[in-house]
């Protein structure tokens, strides 16, 4: 199963739903990296070091980092969405058939109404 690392701005309720689905999710808070305003480059560097895919809503910066360095364990970028369970389900659906996310950028968008 894919292992995740969330940046400090990723909503914890989504983390809880992903954990309920069986995913191993390490948050910035769990890792002792919360409330430090760690630059995105360092978030990705940390995720690479602990061999986890980054889970974030910081789309613009992480897309650029992916383009600059696709050697990572994966990046999953999400749009802001208040339906936390729905977002977790969309993440699960997008990656459930993936053995790993190495070098991949996955975009999770909220459904259009």
DSSP file (Angstrom, degrees, kcal/mol; ACC not computed):
  #  RESIDUE AA STRUCTURE BP1 BP2  ACC     N-H-->O    O-->H-N    N-H-->O    O-->H-N    TCO  KAPPA ALPHA  PHI   PSI    X-CA   Y-CA   Z-CA
    1    1 A X              0   0    0      0, 0.0     2,-0.1     0, 0.0    98,-0.1   0.000 360.0 360.0 360.0 147.8    0.0    0.0    0.0
    2    2 A X        -     0   0    0     96,-0.2    22,-0.8    93,-0.1     2,-0.4  -0.416 360.0-144.1 -68.5 136.9    1.2    3.5   -0.7
    3    3 A X  E     -a   24   0A   0     48,-0.2    50,-2.9    20,-0.1     2,-0.3  -0.888  18.8-157.5-105.1 135.0    2.7    5.4    2.2
    4    4 A X  E     -ab  25  53A   0     20,-2.8    22,-2.5    -2,-0.4     2,-0.4  -0.760  18.4-162.7-114.1 155.6    2.0    9.2    2.4
    5    5 A X  E     -ab  26  54A   0     48,-2.7    50,-2.4    -2,-0.3     2,-0.3  -0.984  19.4-154.4-130.1 123.9    3.5   12.2    4.0
    6    6 A X  E     - b   0  55A   0     20,-2.3    22,-0.5    -2,-0.4    50,-0.2  -0.756  13.6-125.1 -99.0 144.6    1.2   15.3    4.3
    7    7 A X    >   -     0   0    0     48,-1.4     3,-1.4    -2,-0.3    21,-0.3  -0.279  39.7 -94.8 -74.0 174.0    2.4   18.9    4.5
    8    8 A X  T 3  S+     0   0    0      1,-0.3    -1,-0.1    25,-0.2    48,-0.0   0.642 121.0  54.7 -71.1 -12.7    1.3   21.0    7.4
    9    9 A X  T 3  S+     0   0    0      2,-0.1     2,-0.3    25,-0.0    -1,-0.3   0.433  77.1 112.4 -99.6   0.5   -1.7   22.5    5.5
   10   10 A X  S <  S-     0   0    0     -3,-1.4     2,-0.2    45,-0.2    18,-0.1  -0.575  79.9-103.3 -77.1 135.1   -3.3   19.2    4.5
   11   11 A X    >>  -     0   0    0     -2,-0.3     4,-1.3     1,-0.1     3,-0.8  -0.359  21.2-146.0 -66.0 126.2   -6.7   18.7    6.2
   12   12 A X  H 3> S+     0   0    0      1,-0.2     4,-2.5     2,-0.2     5,-0.2   0.828  94.5  64.5 -62.0 -35.0   -6.5   16.2    9.0
   13   13 A X  H 3> S+     0   0    0      1,-0.2     4,-1.9     2,-0.2    -1,-0.2   0.880 102.2  50.6 -58.5 -34.3  -10.1   14.8    8.5
   14   14 A X  H <> S+     0   0    0     -3,-0.8     4,-2.6     2,-0.2    -1,-0.2   0.914 108.3  52.9 -66.1 -41.2   -8.9   13.6    5.1
   15   15 A X  H  X S+     0   0    0     -4,-1.3     4,-2.7     1,-0.2    -2,-0.2   0.924 107.4  51.7 -56.8 -45.8   -5.9   11.9    6.8
   16   16 A X  H  X S+     0   0    0     -4,-2.5     4,-2.0     1,-0.2    -1,-0.2   0.897 110.4  47.6 -61.3 -41.4   -8.3   10.2    9.2
   17   17 A X  H  X S+     0   0    0     -4,-1.9     4,-1.5     2,-0.2    -1,-0.2   0.917 111.7  50.4 -66.4 -42.0  -10.5    8.8    6.3
   18   18 A X  H  <>S+     0   0    0     -4,-2.6     5,-2.4     1,-0.2     4,-0.4   0.905 109.6  50.7 -62.7 -40.2   -7.4    7.6    4.4
   19   19 A X  H ><5S+     0   0    0     -4,-2.7     3,-1.5     1,-0.2    -1,-0.2   0.898 106.7  54.7 -62.6 -39.3   -6.1    5.9    7.6
   20   20 A X  H 3<5S+     0   0    0     -4,-2.0    -1,-0.2     1,-0.3    -2,-0.2   0.812 104.0  55.6 -64.0 -28.6   -9.6    4.2    7.9
   21   21 A X  T 3<5S-     0   0    0     -4,-1.5    -1,-0.3    -3,-0.2    -2,-0.2   0.535 129.6 -99.9 -78.7  -6.7   -9.1    2.9    4.3
   22   22 A X  T < 5S+     0   0    0     -3,-1.5    -3,-0.2    -4,-0.4     2,-0.2   0.480  73.7 143.9 104.9   3.9   -5.8    1.4    5.5
   23   23 A X      < -     0   0    0     -5,-2.4     2,-0.8    -6,-0.1    -1,-0.3  -0.520  51.5-127.9 -80.3 145.1   -3.3    3.9    4.2
   24   24 A X  E     -a    3   0A   0    -22,-0.8   -20,-2.8    -2,-0.2     2,-0.5  -0.831  36.1-179.6 -88.4 107.7   -0.1    4.7    6.2
   25   25 A X  E     -a    4   0A   0     -2,-0.8     2,-0.6   -22,-0.2   -20,-0.2  -0.954  14.9-167.0-120.6 117.7   -0.2    8.5    6.5
   26   26 A X  E     -a    5   0A   0    -22,-2.5   -20,-2.3    -2,-0.5     2,-0.2  -0.906  15.4-153.4-100.0 121.5    2.5   10.4    8.3
   27   27 A X     >  -     0   0    0     -2,-0.6     4,-2.0   -22,-0.2     6,-0.2  -0.527  27.7-113.0 -91.1 162.5    1.5   14.0    8.9
   28   28 A X  T  4>S+     0   0    0    -22,-0.5     5,-3.6   -21,-0.3     6,-0.6   0.881 121.4  52.6 -58.0 -37.8    3.9   17.0    9.3
   29   29 A X  T >45S+     0   0    0      4,-0.3     3,-1.4     3,-0.2    -1,-0.2   0.932 106.9  50.7 -64.6 -45.9    2.7   17.2   12.9
   30   30 A X  T 345S+     0   0    0      1,-0.3    -1,-0.2     2,-0.1    -2,-0.2   0.863 111.9  48.9 -57.4 -36.2    3.5   13.4   13.5
   31   31 A X  T 3<5S-     0   0    0     -4,-2.0    -1,-0.3     1,-0.0    -2,-0.2   0.461 118.1-111.3 -85.4  -1.8    6.9   14.0   12.1
   32   32 A X  T < 5S+     0   0    0     -3,-1.4    -3,-0.2    -4,-0.3    -2,-0.1   0.730  89.8 112.0  78.3  22.0    7.6   17.1   14.2
   33   33 A X    > < +     0   0    0     -5,-3.6     3,-0.6    -6,-0.2     5,-0.4   0.212  41.2 119.2-112.3  13.8    7.5   19.4   11.2
   34   34 A X  T 3  S+     0   0    0     -6,-0.6   -25,-0.0     1,-0.2   -27,-0.0  -0.458  72.4  14.2 -83.6 154.9    4.3   21.3   11.9
   35   35 A X  T 3  S+     0   0    0     -2,-0.1    -1,-0.2     1,-0.1    -2,-0.0   0.785  95.1 104.4  56.4  33.4    4.1   25.1   12.4
   36   36 A X  S <  S-     0   0    0     -3,-0.6     3,-0.1     2,-0.1    -2,-0.1   0.397  81.9-129.4-118.0  -2.7    7.6   25.6   11.0
   37   37 A X        -     0   0    0      1,-0.2     2,-0.2    -4,-0.1    -3,-0.1   0.924  34.7-167.2  51.3  49.2    6.7   27.0    7.6
   38   38 A X        -     0   0    0     -5,-0.4    -1,-0.2     1,-0.1   -30,-0.1  -0.499  24.0-109.5 -69.3 129.9    9.0   24.5    5.9
   39   39 A X    >>  -     0   0    0     -2,-0.2     4,-1.8    -3,-0.1     3,-0.8  -0.234  24.1-115.5 -60.1 149.7    9.6   25.3    2.3
   40   40 A X  H 3> S+     0   0    0      1,-0.3     4,-2.6     2,-0.2     5,-0.2   0.833 114.9  60.6 -57.6 -34.7    8.0   23.0   -0.2
   41   41 A X  H 3> S+     0   0    0      1,-0.2     4,-2.3     2,-0.2    -1,-0.3   0.904 107.9  45.2 -59.4 -39.7   11.4   21.9   -1.5
   42   42 A X  H <> S+     0   0    0     -3,-0.8     4,-2.6     2,-0.2    -1,-0.2   0.819 108.3  56.3 -75.0 -31.0   12.2   20.6    2.0
   43   43 A X  H  X S+     0   0    0     -4,-1.8     4,-2.4     2,-0.2    -2,-0.2   0.951 112.4  42.6 -61.3 -48.2    8.8   18.9    2.3
   44   44 A X  H  X S+     0   0    0     -4,-2.6     4,-2.6     2,-0.2    -2,-0.2   0.911 112.6  53.1 -65.2 -42.0    9.6   17.0   -0.8
   45   45 A X  H  X S+     0   0    0     -4,-2.3     4,-2.2    -5,-0.2    -1,-0.2   0.916 110.5  47.7 -59.0 -43.8   13.1   16.3    0.3
   46   46 A X  H  X S+     0   0    0     -4,-2.6     4,-2.1     2,-0.2    -1,-0.2   0.933 110.7  51.0 -63.1 -46.0   11.8   14.9    3.6
   47   47 A X  H  <>S+     0   0    0     -4,-2.4     5,-2.7     1,-0.2     4,-0.3   0.890 110.1  50.0 -60.1 -39.6    9.3   12.7    1.8
   48   48 A X  H ><5S+     0   0    0     -4,-2.6     3,-1.1     3,-0.2    -1,-0.2   0.928 109.0  52.4 -62.6 -44.3   12.0   11.4   -0.5
   49   49 A X  H 3<5S+     0   0    0     -4,-2.2    -2,-0.2     1,-0.3    -1,-0.2   0.847 115.9  38.9 -62.4 -35.4   14.2   10.6    2.6
   50   50 A X  T 3<5S-     0   0    0     -4,-2.1    -1,-0.3    -5,-0.1    -2,-0.2   0.311 112.5-119.9 -99.0   8.8   11.4    8.6    4.3
   51   51 A X  T < 5 +     0   0    0     -3,-1.1     2,-0.3    -4,-0.3    -3,-0.2   0.917  65.7 134.6  55.5  52.8   10.2    7.1    1.0
   52   52 A X      < -     0   0    0     -5,-2.7    21,-0.5    -6,-0.1     2,-0.3  -0.953  57.7-115.6-129.2 149.5    6.7    8.5    1.1
   53   53 A X  E     -b    4   0A   0    -50,-2.9   -48,-2.7    -2,-0.3     2,-0.3  -0.636  36.2-117.6 -79.2 139.8    4.5   10.1   -1.5
   54   54 A X  E     -bc   5  75A   0     20,-2.5    22,-3.2    -2,-0.3     2,-0.5  -0.617  22.5-161.5 -80.1 136.1    3.6   13.8   -0.7
   55   55 A X  E     +bc   6  76A   0    -50,-2.4   -48,-1.4    -2,-0.3     2,-0.3  -0.984  31.5 144.2-118.6 117.8   -0.1   14.5   -0.2
   56   56 A X  E     - c   0  77A   0     20,-2.5    22,-2.5    -2,-0.5   -50,-0.0  -0.936  55.5-145.1-150.4 163.7   -0.8   18.3   -0.5
   57   57 A X  S    S+     0   0    0     -2,-0.3     2,-1.9    20,-0.2     3,-0.2   0.296  76.1 104.4-109.8   2.1   -3.1   21.0   -1.7
   58   58 A X     >  +     0   0    0      1,-0.2     4,-1.7     2,-0.1     5,-0.2  -0.560  46.2 165.9 -85.2  77.1   -0.1   23.2   -2.7
   59   59 A X  H  >  +     0   0    0     -2,-1.9     4,-2.5    19,-0.2     5,-0.3   0.936  61.4  49.0 -63.2 -56.4   -0.6   22.6   -6.4
   60   60 A X  H  > S+     0   0    0      1,-0.2     4,-1.8    -3,-0.2    -1,-0.2   0.917 115.0  42.0 -57.6 -50.6    1.5   25.2   -8.1
   61   61 A X  H  > S+     0   0    0      1,-0.2     4,-2.4     2,-0.2    -1,-0.2   0.896 116.0  47.4 -68.0 -40.7    4.7   24.7   -6.1
   62   62 A X  H  X S+     0   0    0     -4,-1.7     4,-2.3     2,-0.2    -1,-0.2   0.833 108.5  54.7 -73.8 -30.6    4.6   20.9   -6.1
   63   63 A X  H  X S+     0   0    0     -4,-2.5     4,-2.2    -5,-0.2    -1,-0.2   0.933 111.0  46.9 -63.2 -44.0    3.9   20.6   -9.8
   64   64 A X  H  X S+     0   0    0     -4,-1.8     4,-2.4    -5,-0.3    -2,-0.2   0.925 111.5  50.1 -62.6 -45.1    7.0   22.8  -10.4
   65   65 A X  H  X S+     0   0    0     -4,-2.4     4,-2.2     1,-0.2    -1,-0.2   0.887 109.4  52.3 -62.1 -38.2    9.1   20.6   -8.1
   66   66 A X  H  < S+     0   0    0     -4,-2.3    -1,-0.2     2,-0.2    -2,-0.2   0.926 110.2  47.9 -62.2 -44.5    7.9   17.5   -9.8
   67   67 A X  H  < S+     0   0    0     -4,-2.2     3,-0.3     1,-0.2    -2,-0.2   0.891 114.9  46.0 -63.7 -38.5    8.9   18.9  -13.2
   68   68 A X  H  < S+     0   0    0     -4,-2.4    -1,-0.2     1,-0.3     2,-0.2   0.817 133.0  13.2 -73.7 -31.2   12.3   19.9  -11.8
   69   69 A X     <  +     0   0    0     -4,-2.2    -1,-0.3    -5,-0.2    -2,-0.1  -0.676  58.6 174.3-149.8  87.5   12.9   16.6  -10.0
   70   70 A X        +     0   0    0     -3,-0.3     2,-1.5    -2,-0.2    -4,-0.1   0.390  55.5 104.7 -78.3   7.4   10.7   13.6  -10.9
   71   71 A X        +     0   0    0     31,-0.1     2,-0.3    -5,-0.1    -1,-0.1  -0.622  56.8 104.9 -88.6  80.5   12.8   11.3   -8.7
   72   72 A X  S    S-     0   0    0     -2,-1.5    31,-2.3    29,-0.1    32,-0.2  -0.885  83.9-101.2-147.1 175.2   10.4   11.0   -5.8
   73   73 A X  S    S-     0   0    0    -21,-0.5    28,-0.6     1,-0.3   -20,-0.2   0.373  84.8 -70.3 -85.9   5.2    8.0    8.5   -4.2
   74   74 A X        -     0   0    0    -22,-0.2   -20,-2.5   -21,-0.1     2,-0.4  -0.255  38.2-129.0 122.0 151.9    5.0   10.3   -5.7
   75   75 A X  E     -cd  54 105A   0     29,-2.1    31,-3.0   -22,-0.2     2,-0.6  -0.993  13.8-169.2-135.4 127.2    3.1   13.5   -5.4
   76   76 A X  E     -cd  55 106A   0    -22,-3.2   -20,-2.5    -2,-0.4     2,-0.4  -0.968  10.6-168.2-117.6 115.5   -0.7   13.7   -5.0
   77   77 A X  E     -cd  56 107A   0     29,-2.7    31,-3.1    -2,-0.6     2,-0.3  -0.879   4.0-167.4-109.2 136.1   -2.1   17.2   -5.3
   78   78 A X  E     - d   0 108A   0    -22,-2.5   -19,-0.2    -2,-0.4    31,-0.2  -0.886  19.5-124.4-122.3 147.9   -5.7   18.0   -4.3
   79   79 A X        -     0   0    0     29,-1.9     2,-0.2    -2,-0.3   -21,-0.1  -0.516  47.5 -88.5 -78.6 159.2   -8.0   20.9   -4.9
   80   80 A X        +     0   0    0     -2,-0.2     2,-0.3   -23,-0.1    30,-0.2  -0.516  59.5 163.0 -69.1 136.7   -9.5   22.5   -1.8
   81   81 A X        -     0   0    0     -2,-0.2     6,-0.1    28,-0.1    -3,-0.0  -0.935  38.2-149.0-160.1 129.5  -12.8   20.7   -1.0
   82   82 A X  S    S+     0   0    0     -2,-0.3     2,-1.4     1,-0.1     3,-0.2   0.574  81.0  88.8 -82.7  -8.8  -14.8   20.7    2.2
   83   83 A X     >  +     0   0    0      1,-0.2     4,-2.5     2,-0.1     5,-0.2  -0.690  56.2 177.0 -88.0  86.9  -16.1   17.1    1.6
   84   84 A X  H  > S+     0   0    0     -2,-1.4     4,-2.4     1,-0.2    -1,-0.2   0.884  76.8  47.7 -63.9 -41.5  -13.3   15.4    3.4
   85   85 A X  H  > S+     0   0    0      2,-0.2     4,-2.4     1,-0.2    -1,-0.2   0.919 112.0  50.9 -65.5 -42.0  -14.6   11.9    3.0
   86   86 A X  H  > S+     0   0    0      1,-0.2     4,-2.2     2,-0.2    -2,-0.2   0.894 110.4  49.5 -60.9 -40.3  -15.3   12.5   -0.7
   87   87 A X  H  X S+     0   0    0     -4,-2.5     4,-2.3     2,-0.2    -1,-0.2   0.924 110.2  49.8 -66.0 -43.4  -11.8   13.8   -1.2
   88   88 A X  H  X S+     0   0    0     -4,-2.4     4,-2.7     1,-0.2    -2,-0.2   0.901 110.7  50.8 -61.6 -40.1  -10.3   10.7    0.6
   89   89 A X  H  X S+     0   0    0     -4,-2.4     4,-2.9     2,-0.2    -1,-0.2   0.900 109.3  50.3 -64.2 -40.4  -12.5    8.4   -1.6
   90   90 A X  H  X S+     0   0    0     -4,-2.2     4,-2.1     2,-0.2    -2,-0.2   0.892 111.0  49.2 -66.1 -38.7  -11.3   10.2   -4.8
   91   91 A X  H  X S+     0   0    0     -4,-2.3     4,-1.6     2,-0.2    -2,-0.2   0.958 112.6  48.0 -61.7 -49.9   -7.7    9.8   -3.6
   92   92 A X  H  X S+     0   0    0     -4,-2.7     4,-2.0     1,-0.2     3,-0.3   0.923 112.1  49.0 -56.9 -47.2   -8.3    6.1   -2.9
   93   93 A X  H  < S+     0   0    0     -4,-2.9     4,-0.3     1,-0.2    -1,-0.2   0.872 110.4  51.9 -61.2 -37.6  -10.0    5.6   -6.3
   94   94 A X  H  < S+     0   0    0     -4,-2.1    -1,-0.2     1,-0.2    -2,-0.2   0.796 123.9  25.4 -71.2 -28.1   -7.1    7.3   -8.1
   95   95 A X  H >< S+     0   0    0     -4,-1.6     3,-2.2    -3,-0.3    -2,-0.2   0.496  88.7  99.9-115.9  -4.0   -4.4    5.3   -6.6
   96   96 A X  T 3< S+     0   0    0     -4,-2.0    -3,-0.1     1,-0.3    -2,-0.1   0.762  89.6  45.0 -61.0 -25.8   -6.0    1.9   -5.6
   97   97 A X  T 3  S+     0   0    0     -4,-0.3     2,-0.4    -3,-0.1    -1,-0.3   0.394  92.9 101.8 -96.4   3.3   -4.7    0.2   -8.7
   98   98 A X    <   -     0   0    0     -3,-2.2   -96,-0.2     1,-0.2     3,-0.1  -0.733  56.6-159.4 -90.6 132.4   -1.2    1.6   -8.4
   99   99 A X  S    S-     0   0    0     -2,-0.4     2,-0.3     1,-0.3    -1,-0.2   0.891  81.0 -17.8 -72.4 -40.5    1.6   -0.6   -6.9
  100  100 A X        -     0   0    0     -3,-0.1    -1,-0.3     2,-0.1   -26,-0.1  -0.951  53.7-131.9-154.4 170.7    3.6    2.6   -6.2
  101  101 A X    >   +     0   0    0    -28,-0.6     3,-3.1    -2,-0.3   -26,-0.2   0.174  43.3 159.8-112.3  15.5    3.6    6.2   -7.2
  102  102 A X  T 3  S-     0   0    0      1,-0.3   -29,-0.3   -29,-0.1     3,-0.1  -0.143  77.1  -6.8 -48.9 119.8    7.3    6.5   -7.8
  103  103 A X  T 3  S+     0   0    0    -31,-2.3     2,-0.3     1,-0.2    -1,-0.3   0.502 107.1 128.0  74.2   5.2    7.9    9.6  -10.1
  104  104 A X    <   -     0   0    0     -3,-3.1   -29,-2.1   -32,-0.2     2,-0.5  -0.691  48.0-154.6-100.3 148.3    4.2   10.1  -10.6
  105  105 A X  E     -d   75   0A   0     -2,-0.3     2,-0.5   -31,-0.2   -29,-0.2  -0.985  16.2-168.6-116.1 117.7    2.1   13.3  -10.2
  106  106 A X  E     -d   76   0A   0    -31,-3.0   -29,-2.7    -2,-0.5     2,-0.5  -0.923   7.1-152.7-111.2 130.4   -1.5   12.5   -9.4
  107  107 A X  E     -d   77   0A   0     -2,-0.5     2,-0.6   -31,-0.2   -29,-0.2  -0.894   6.2-167.1-105.6 128.8   -4.1   15.3   -9.5
  108  108 A X  E     -d   78   0A   0    -31,-3.1   -29,-1.9    -2,-0.5     2,-0.3  -0.957  11.4-176.1-115.7 113.9   -7.3   15.0   -7.4
  109  109 A X        -     0   0    0     -2,-0.6     2,-0.1   -31,-0.2     3,-0.1  -0.816  29.3-113.1-108.7 148.2  -10.0   17.5   -8.3
  110  110 A X        -     0   0    0     -2,-0.3   -30,-0.1   -30,-0.2     3,-0.1  -0.486  48.9 -93.0 -71.4 151.7  -13.3   18.0   -6.6
  111  111 A X        -     0   0    0     -2,-0.1     2,-0.3     1,-0.1    -1,-0.1  -0.344  38.9-112.8 -67.3 146.1  -16.2   17.0   -8.9
  112  112 A X              0   0    0      1,-0.1    -1,-0.1    -3,-0.1    -3,-0.0  -0.589 360.0 360.0 -77.8 141.9  -17.8   19.7  -10.9
  113  113 A X              0   0    0     -2,-0.3    -1,-0.1    -3,-0.1    -2,-0.1   0.437 360.0 360.0 -93.7 360.0  -21.3   20.5   -9.9
